Structure formats: C-alpha cells, structure tokens
Amino acid sequence: MSFYTALTGLNAATAQLSVTSNNIANVGTTGFKRSRADFGDIFATSPLQKASSVIGQGVSLKSVTQEFSQGNIQVSASSLDIAITGDGFFPLKSADGLQDIYTRNGTFVLDSSLAVVNSAGQALQAATVDSSGKADLTNLKKLIIPKATTGDARQTTNVELGLNLPASGTVITAPFDKNDATTYNLNTAVTVFDAGGNSYLATVYYKKTKAATPADPNNKWQTYVYIGDTKLDELLIQASDEKGGKYYVNKYGEIKSEGDIPAENIARGVTKLFKYNDLKNPEASSPASVAGDPMNVALVTDWKNGFDVQTKLGQLSTPVVPAAQSVTMPTLSSAAQGQVYAFTDGTRTFQVTAPSTNATDVLNGLRDLINASPAPYTASVSGSALVLASSAKGVPLPTDFAPKFQSMDTSSPSTVSTSAAAVGDSRTLPVISSVTAGNYYSFDDGTTTLAVLAGPSSTSSTVASQIAAKINAASLTYTASVSGSGALVLTKTGTNSIAATNFTITSGATTTAQTSGENFTAGTSNAGDITFKLNVDGSKLPVTVDLSYLNGSTTKYTGAEMAAEITNIINKQLGDERYFDFTSLKNNGKVDLLKVAVVDTAGASPTAGQTVTISLTEPPSANADFTSLSAVKTSDVVAAIQRKINAAADATSDATLKANLKTITVGFDPKTQGFTFKSSTAKDVYVSSGGDTRNDLLSLEVLPTLTDGATGQYGVSTPPNGALIRDSLEQRYGVKVTFDDTARVFRVASGQTGDSSSIKISNASATANALFGFPTSTTGTEVTTSATPLRGIASSPAVLQGNPIGLNINNKFRVDASNNSFVVTVDNVTGLVTIPPKADYTAGEFKTELERRINALADSFGRTVSGAKVDILQNSAGQSYFQFTTGTSGNDSFLKVSANSIWGLADVPSARGSTSQWLTPPQARNDAGFPLYVDRDGLETTDPGSFSEAETLNLWSPIFLEKGELTFDTAGKLVSPLSPTSFKATTIGDTGATLKFAIDYNGSTQYSSPFSVLSQNQNGRPEGDLIGLDIGDNGLVSANYSNGTQKNLAKVVLANFTAPTGLRQIGDASFYATSKSGTATLGEAGTAGFGTVKAGARERANVDLTSELIELITAQRNFQANAKAIETNNTLTQAIINLRS
C-alpha cells in the first residue's frame, strides 16, 4: 500500500507543480488570475473496521481555483485597453451571440463592424445611456464606436460676427456693385453649412452710407451678403431697445417698447410697413384754433396803431360786405363839360370836372381817384355806371354809411347802403332843413328804396310822414314814426341788420351837396356790446367773454394788447377762480364785514363818527345784497363795499364825512390778492373788523389798521376762500388769443395741443363781429377733435420736484412766520405766497392751502394762475418731497418755487414744460412705388390682405429697421440692429441646397482703430470623423468628432458574482457563470459593490513570481520525497523478493 500512497503524493506534487508552472507561465497574461491547487487526504474504512487502526491511503487533488485579487495596473497607449480596479468582470458575448462570457482582460480592439471585441472576437457589452449619462442596465448591447457621424450635420442658422468698422470710413454714394471695390468699404467672409453638411462661403460687404451730424448723431453702414453670385435677401427686423423690448409706433410717430403698451392696443394683424429711419423731421404739436373773418385793411391798420375801443365802437355801425359782392351805382348817361361831378361815401368825397360831354370820362376819373385812395373798396366802370366792391372777404364797405334823407333830381334814383342797429334801439334822424317842390326825397336801407315827390305845399314833417308810412307798409325789420319836431324816428324790431350805406352820384351846376345828409349810425355804443361765447376742449359750459370792464375807458389798445386782454379774461373765466364764502361771519342772514374810517389829520386815530360799518346781506333780508353769502364773486364783493360806502356818504349829514367817503375807491389787487381802500385826496384810510372780534377771513383786527396811501392795501393777502366758480371738470388752462396783422384776423387757440383739443366761437355780438370778425351765429366757427392726425398730441406741463422735506409731516406740524413764505413763479406770473401760521397743520391741509394760494396768484397785467397742482410724494428711501405741476403745458410753461430749506425748496432748479413733437409715420414703398405692408407672419408684402385703416388707426404698429443697415452712435457703440439679421430661405445655384440663417452683429463697434474681425462663430457643422475616445472612471464612453460634436455612446458596466471562485474558466482570462458562482449582477462602475474602470490601462496578472518559485521548489521537494518513498518501498519489496531466493 505504501507504494500507491507515495504514488498519490507524486501525483499531487505533479499537480502542484503544474498549477505553479501555469501561474508562472501566465505572469504576462492580462487579467490572469492565479490558480491555486487544493488537496485532500485519502482515507477509507469499512463499517466493521476500527478507524483508529486504519492508515490513510494518500492524497488527492480536490480542486484548482482562482484567486481574484487585484492585479497591478499597467498604462497602455490604446484608449480601448480598459482595466478594472476592484470587483467586477467585463460582460462579453460570444461571437455567435449565444454565450455570456465574463473577463478581467480589458484588452479590446475594433472589429470590421466597429464593435469593441477581444482577441477571441467576443464583443464587449455596454449599457445605453440617456442625455445625462445614466445607464439602462436592462438594455445591454455590443459597444459600437462609429468612426464618423451619420446624420449629424447641422445647417447654419446663426452667424455671430463681431467686428470693428473704422470710424474714418468714407461715405460712399455710388450704387453698390460687388465686382467694383470702389462701391463698398470693406468685406469679410464666413463659412456656412447646409442641412447636408456641405460648406459655402458667405461674403459680407460693408458700405458706409452716412456720417454722424449734430442733427442726427449716428453713423450708418449698409451690408450686402452674397454666396457666390447669389444675393441673400434680408427679412424685416423689428426695432427694439437695449433689453430686447420691441418697438411700436402710433399714428403720431410716438415710439414705445412693447412692455409700455397695453396688449390690447397693439396691432396683431396686417399692418402698414413703417421704417425707423423714416420717422424724421417731426413738427411741434399745435392746439385747436379758430379765427374770425378777415378784417378790412383800414381796421387792421387801426389795430396796429392802437385805438380807443369806446370811440371806435361809435364808428362801427356797418357789417361786413361779403367778398364777391359789389354795388352798382345809378347810371350817368351824359355829362356837361366843365361841370363838377362828385362821389361821396359819407366820409370821403371825390370830385371830377367833366373834360367833355362823355359821361365815361367822368366815371373813369372818379374810378382812378377812388382806387388811388386808401378807401376800403375798389371801383370799376361798367357801361354807364360806377361799380364798387369790397376788396376782400371781411373787408367792409365804408363804416359810417347810414340811411339818409337826400334831395335828388327826379332822374337820379336812390342809393345802396348797409348798417346795423340793436333790436329795440330807436334812432332819431335830423329834421330835413328845407323841402323843394319837385324834388324826390328818398330813404334807402340797401335792400329797399323808398322815395316821395315833394309837392308845392310839402313840409319837412309831411315828407317824413309819407316816408314813415311807406316804411311801415313795407314790413321791414324796423318801424318808423315822426316826432313832434318833424324828425323821422326808426325803431329796430327784427333780428337782421339794418343795411345803411350811401353811395351817391349826383349832378348839378355846383359841387353836389346832400340837402339832408345826416347819418343813421348805431348810436352811442359801449364795450358791453363786445361779447362772444367760447367752448374749449369739449367743455359743456361755454364761457361768455364780456369786455364790459372797458365801458367808459379811454385807454388805447393795439391788436396785440387787445389779444392779451381777451386772453386774460378767458383764462380767468375758464380757470379755478373761487367765490368768497362769508358763512363763518354770517349772523342772521347778515355779515358785518368790515369798518372803514377816513380821517382828515394825518396820523390821527379814527373816531366813531368817522367810521362806517359795511354789512352784507342775503335773503330773507330785505333788499339783500347777494343771493347767498356763501358764494360771492370778488368783483361783486368790491362793488358791494363800494356801493355801501357811497350809500353811507349819501346818507350822512356830516359834510366832512360825506366828502371824505366820496374820495374812497375800493378795489382788489390781483397781484397781492388783497382788498384796497384808496383815497383820491390822500386821506388816511383805516380798516378794521366789522364785529367785536377779529375777522380771520379778511385778517382784520378789531383795532383799525392804516392802509398804505399809495396802494390802498392793508398788508394782508386774502384770496377767495370758497368753492370753485367753474367746476373742475369744466376748467381749461392756457387759452391764447393772438392778433395776426398779416392774415388780418384775431385767432383763439386752446391751451392744450393735439387732436384731442377743440375750440368753438359763437354768438358774437355785432360789435364783436365788427371788431374781431368773430361769428354771430349760434353754430359759430368750430374746430373739433380729430381721430386722424392733424395737430399732434398733448404737450407736457412743467413739473418741479423738491428735495426731501426736513420735518416729519406724517404728524401734525407748526407753520410760523419763519417758514410760511413761498416765492412762486408760474409761467409769467410771480408772487409771494404766504401760508397763514398755524400750530397743527396736517400734510393734506398744508398742501391744499399752498395749492389754493398759488392758484390765486395774478399780476398787474391781468395774468392769472390756474390749474397748478401741489403733491406730496415719497422717494425710494421713504422720504417725502413736494412736486409742483403747472396747469398749462408746452415750451412756454415755467415753474420756479423757492422757500425755506425745511420744505426742501431752497435752490431747487426751475422747470419747463415741453411742446410735444409728432409726425404721421409714412408708409414704406417698394422700388416700383407700391405701398408695403407687414403680414401676420412679419413678412413684407404689397398685398394689403385683411388690412383695415379704421381698425389699426388707433393701435400701435410694429416699426422696422432698414434692411441690412448697421447704426453706430458717435461713441462707436452699435445702436441697431440689436437682434440678428435674418435672411430669406435661398437656393444656391443648381445644387438645390437651401440656406436660411441670420447674422448677429452684437459686439461690433465703430472705433478709430483699423478694421478687424473681433469674433466670428457659426452654429452649423458638417459630418465629423472620430478624433478621440474617452472612457470615464464610471465607464461612460464619449466619442469626439472633427465637427466639434461629442457623443455619449454607451456605458461600460461591470458584472459581479456572489462566488466568483465558482466561475468556470474557459481561457483568455474568461469565465462562464455556473451554479456555484451564481448569476451575474450588473452595475455601473464606481457604484457600491463594483470597482472602477480605467481607460488606457491594463490589469496585469496577480501572480507573485517569488511566491510561485517557492511553490515550485516546494512542489519539487514534495515530488522528491514521494519518489524516495517509492524507492524505499521498492527496496523493501526487493528485499522480500530476495528472501525467497
């Protein structure tokens, strides 16, 4: 038995030697795992044997297993060499795809199908990945590494082109020709790609078309883009701001970005094409204005020189003769040579001595004299008659013509005339001085001629009675009667004017004279007759402009001065003038307003006998002064006080007091906003409270206060404290009247510019018509608002903002003499505003009082302030400040406020309004002159399609840049376009390739440096060739291609087993899974339970050669020992054999 036992030992030693030799042999094998031989002793007994006495039968090889310890990592030059550090195996598929194989040998190559395989042709399995690189472990496929991209080409859609165009570039005016380098300044080229990855060279030409000027501080360059000989056509680019907000324009040429316009106000359909460059030369917005009819030259001359209105009204009794109307005089059929022939118009007389018996010579002579004179009419000869005509519309025939009694030859008929008189007026004509039998006496009103023949017994009275009867029988617009003295009395009854202008041609032996040539004029007129109505900016309540304050005045006015006067009256009536409210002083329907005293001795205190109490009353008091003491106009207060003083003077029996009171004139100074009491004889005048306590409303003390001898003031501002006379919704500001001596008109303009303004003049009196040409009808002359652009838009008022207020106005605060004064200038009016001292003002009370007193300002020229607003606002830091706004607007609006620094109003700059600018955006046209539109897709077209002028007129339409134009400011910064310039889809030559891209010039400049390309990029690409492969530690396989793309192809995953030693070795450091190893578990490299991978490296065998050599020696010794055992056994056997012999 020992021989066989030793033989098993030899076999075991041989197996050990084989395993060790195999390990040593695979020291250089990538991924090889050292084998280990496991042995077990052989021992066997029968059931009846005593085990303790049984000898073992040797040794047997139980198994050969691998040790899966980590091998050393060796760097490799191939990116497909992959080493695993840690646990795991590469999953492979057999060449036939049927068998799963696992290996630590990461030496791979690409086969002919570009699959990653090992030397045995087994394909490496990898997981597909999403865009983030996450592996799908349920979907393993062979790893393919494409050497070129397929379908990865990308068409160029955007080119980024940043360049510097030299500021010194010359403006070129010659038409562009790409083949003529003198027609452009510069060019650049860039490669672009079509959808198939084919490349094309796009050339961009640059031509400077405009240099900056003070009026337009922009430099402009025109670009032209060509591919070969094909020009690319630009698409429209909507203008935008620096933040990308698209610009829109309205019918007045205003430009706003999209975010500043309500969405519903933007046109969304087809619109007209408007170009940014076309919005040039705006004009100032203008107000609605109306003018009277043109006046005659003589009246215009009078207005230029100035005249007394009262006197002028006494002369104006003739309405205007319309243009194209003429008057034909009675015929002159013959003449007596040497006789004097006269023509008279009542003011001017022209005389001609007949050179012959030819009447035409006489008529021509009169014609020439008339036309050479300043008479406001012209003369011509027609047949045997002189024809007179007004020289223009609005030019009246002589103003002092009137119905006349006139002695005439029976062959000389009457006259033609025009005049005017008010309804109800009666005028008495002078008595006819003498009556000659056989003469005709005629009355002529321009329409009707009435004549009677004097008989032998006729007297002045009987002739007058006969004419009166004919007048009354004719149903004219006036009636006639005869006074006791035999004079004719005319009384106007109708609504039409009485025409009364005498033109007379008479003949006789001597210079013709009128036997009864008195004028029937309008009589004594006064300024109260000058009235007209005015509606402004849609006001529902017209104001009646009345110049009654000129009654009895001898002041001369030029046309410009009168226009200023009317301007002041209108603005006062349309503004925020207030009533006085005496409710706080009222006691049983009466107000003891004040006391007035006049003393003879300067400096003496007034006595009770020198003092008069002024009381005002309202119903139910008898003979009440006012309907209500809560609403009294300033002028009415002044009149009432004056009336009371005069009444007291009339009532007193004290002659001295009577005389002194008669010297007092009461007034109200609009500049200081205070009542005045002035003595014409320089007496001392005192005023005091009308009651036993202080009059806070008029700031009058109980003790008398001496008024200023020069001004009549008592030193206190007392602006009206009551309600508005005109409702705030009906107030209008800044109306202006002007006199135009060239157009010969007075013109009234709204105070607000733009098409929302309107104005109407109507109901002018006859004298207002004669003086100003204003219409007398109720419909009048009107300029209404306009939906279509005519006058522009509203202008801006002056707005002044103060500095932060230096006290806490959130609480009640004190105002005293140290801080209650404000110097305010509004437009042309400057005044001192004094706020009454008070210990507990609130911010609202103070603001209201300051605003009220500013709007009460006026100056000595009659100009007033209205509509000024005072607001208290807060800045971003929460600090309060004042903001002042004028009621007027435009360039003439001005605002200056100075006050104590505690109000933040010390040294605050003045503010001005601005007159708005506007224009009607011109619609762009093509080269053929056809108007252009923009369709719903933003494309240029000549087809208006569904465009509607009515629907888009009040909407904001997109505005576009000039195609291909680059605009730089004087600092060299790109102004436009701020978005890429897109081109229409263009087919290049015969290739069929279509290109559609945009060029973004952002980053371009125009500096003084030479031309240079600062940056150039485009987003297209061709197909790419593999230029690099990267496998990350997590197994992610990324391929880099020559077209710049990088693709995540897959992820190399690892397989692990519960018992790796149970794997079945199949060579090439590869294994099959067995039941002992368990099924493979897949995972991503670097995750828990799995090692990492390293590309460009290989895992060397984990064989330790030293240990293996020792194992080899050990196996040798074992073999030798077992061989000795056999040798010994053989010796013993031989000895036994020898015993037989």
Buried (B, 14 or more C-beta within 10 A) or exposed (E): EBEEBBBBBBBBBBBBBBBBBBBBEBBEBBBBBBBBBEBEEEEEEEEEEEEEEEEEBBBEBEEBBBEBEBBEBEEBEBBBBBBBBBBBBBBBBBEEEEEBBBBBBBBBEBBEEBBBBBEBBBBBBBBBBEEEBEBBBEEBBBBBBBEEBEEBBBBBBBBBBBBBBBBEBEEBEEEBEBEEEEBBBBBBEBBBBBBEBBEBEBBBBBBBBBBBEEEEEBBBBBBBBBBEEBEBEBBBBBBBBEEEBBBBBBBBBBBBBBEEBEEEEBBEBBBBBBBBBBBEEBEBBBBBBBBBBBBBBBBBBBBEEBBBBBEBBBBBBBBBBEBEEBBBBBBBEEBBEEBBBBBBBBEEEBBBEBEEEEBEBBBBBBBBBBEEEEBBBBBBBEEBBBBBBBBBBBBBBBBBBBBBBBBBEEEBBBBBBBBBBBEEBEBBBBBBEEBEEEBBBBBBBBBBBBBBEBEEEBEBBBBBBBBBBBBEEEEBBBBBBBEEEBBBBBBBEEEEBBBBBBBBBBBBEEEBEBBBBBBBBBEEBBBBBBBBBBBBBBBEEBBEBBBEEBEEBEEBBBBBBBBBBBBBBBBBBBBBBBBBBBBEBBEEEBBBBBBBBBBEEEEEEBEEEBBBBBBBBBEEBEEBBBEBBBBBBBEBBBEBBBEBBBEBBEEBEEEEBBBBBBBBBBBBBBBBBBBBBBBEEEBBBBBBBBBEEBBEBBBBBEEBBBBEEEBBBBEBBBBBBBEBBBEEEBBBBBBBBBBBBEEBBBBBBBBBBBBBBBBBBBBBBBBBBBBBBBBBEEEBBBBEBBEEBBBBBBBBBBBBBBBBBBEEBEEBBEBEEEBBEBEBBBBEBBBBBBBEEBEEBEBEBBBEBBBBBBBBBBBEEBBBBBBBBBEBEEEEEEEBBBBBBBBBBBBBBBBBBBBBEBBBBEEBEEBBBBBBBBBBBBBBEEEEEEBBBBBEEBEBBEEBEEBEEEEBBEBBBBBBBBBBBBBBEEEBEBBBBBBBBBBEEBEBEEEEBEBBBBBBBEEBBBBEEEBEEEEBEBBBBBBBEBEEBBBBEBBBBBBBBBBEBEBBBBBBBBBBBEEBBBBEBBEBBBBEBEEEBBEBBBBBBBBEEBBBBBBBBBBBBBBBEEEBEEBBEBBBEBBEEBBEBBEEBEEEEEEEEEEEE
